[in-house]
């Protein structure tokens, strides 16, 4: 294994994602994150600004699973999961968000890497709904779960929120300009971003100014 092998595989996965139909939103997020390799983490993780991946783990995946991983981490950013946990137990919150993201991707035809969290009963649930269910009835896999989000940042939470907002505005603008199909971006994401934008501007104004 070499870092260059992993980098080549990552570059191919990014291009595969970028050429998928209606993928502009997620691929823009992927290309906006700062990437680094780290052998000390089990799989991959993001704090909303950085994407850190274990190169050995990444190379152990097939090409479809690599794209799934990139989409998965991008959705954490898109839903601003690392900024929304509040007073919730962070590990349980991360599990809940994983169940929701993986359900979305699997139902869209994605190939989840082995060991990912998925329960059909959580299809179409919100992360908060799944969190409440996990708190009431912790699953057996909870004790071995390793978060793939970071609740700590080298930057302040305010700086992270601003960077994430900029990434999401860019991703939504690019998606709209590319005429991705309606519904490509989950409504929850657009509504959450609307709340972050201050002053609140109509999308046609944002598009005209970008």
Residue pairs with C-beta under 8 A, 6 or more apart in sequence:
1 55
1 56
1 59
3 37
3 55
5 55
5 59
6 37
6 53
6 55
6 56
6 58
6 59
7 37
9 58
9 59
9 66
10 35
10 53
10 58
10 66
12 63
12 66
13 63
13 66
13 67
13 69
13 70
14 27
14 30
14 31
14 70
16 63
16 66
16 67
17 23
17 26
17 27
17 30
17 67
17 70
17 71
18 27
18 31
20 27
20 67
22 180
22 181
22 184
23 180
24 171
24 174
24 175
24 178
24 180
24 184
25 78
25 171
25 172
25 174
25 175
25 180
25 184
25 185
26 70
26 71
26 74
26 75
26 78
26 171
28 167
28 170
28 171
28 174
28 175
29 74
29 77
29 78
29 167
29 168
29 171
30 51
30 70
30 73
30 74
32 167
32 170
32 171
33 46
33 49
33 50
33 51
33 73
33 74
33 77
33 167
34 49
34 50
34 51
35 50
35 51
35 52
35 53
36 50
36 51
36 52
36 53
37 52
37 53
37 54
37 55
38 52
38 53
38 54
39 54
39 55
39 56
40 54
41 52
41 53
41 54
42 54
42 57
42 146
43 53
43 54
43 57
43 69
43 113
43 146
43 148
44 51
44 52
44 53
44 54
44 57
44 58
44 69
44 73
44 148
45 51
45 52
45 73
45 147
45 148
45 149
45 150
46 52
46 73
46 76
46 77
46 82
46 148
46 149
46 150
47 82
47 149
47 150
47 152
47 153
47 160
48 76
48 77
48 80
48 82
48 83
48 153
48 160
48 163
48 164
49 153
49 155
49 160
49 163
49 164
51 73
53 69
58 66
58 69
61 69
61 113
62 111
64 110
64 111
65 111
65 112
65 113
67 110
68 105
68 110
68 111
68 112
68 113
69 113
71 105
71 110
72 98
72 101
72 102
72 105
72 116
72 148
73 148
75 101
75 104
75 105
76 82
76 97
76 101
76 148
76 149
77 164
77 167
77 168
78 168
78 171
78 185
78 186
78 189
79 97
79 101
79 127
79 186
79 188
79 189
79 192
80 161
80 164
80 168
80 192
81 93
81 94
81 97
81 127
81 149
82 149
82 150
82 151
82 160
83 157
83 160
83 161
83 164
84 93
84 127
85 93
85 151
88 131
89 135
90 147
90 149
90 151
91 142
91 145
91 147
92 131
92 134
92 135
92 138
92 142
93 127
93 131
94 145
94 147
94 148
94 149
95 117
95 130
95 134
95 139
95 142
95 145
96 127
96 128
96 130
96 131
96 133
96 134
97 127
97 130
97 149
98 116
98 117
98 148
99 117
99 118
99 119
99 122
99 125
99 130
100 122
100 125
100 126
100 127
100 130
102 112
102 116
102 117
102 118
103 118
103 119
103 120
103 122
103 123
103 124
103 125
104 186
105 112
106 112
106 118
107 123
112 118
117 141
117 145
122 130
122 133
125 133
126 188
134 142
153 159
153 160
155 163
161 196
165 193
165 196
165 197
168 189
168 193
168 196
169 193
169 197
169 206
169 210
170 210
172 185
172 189
172 190
172 193
172 203
173 206
173 207
173 210
175 184
175 185
176 203
176 207
177 207
194 200
197 206
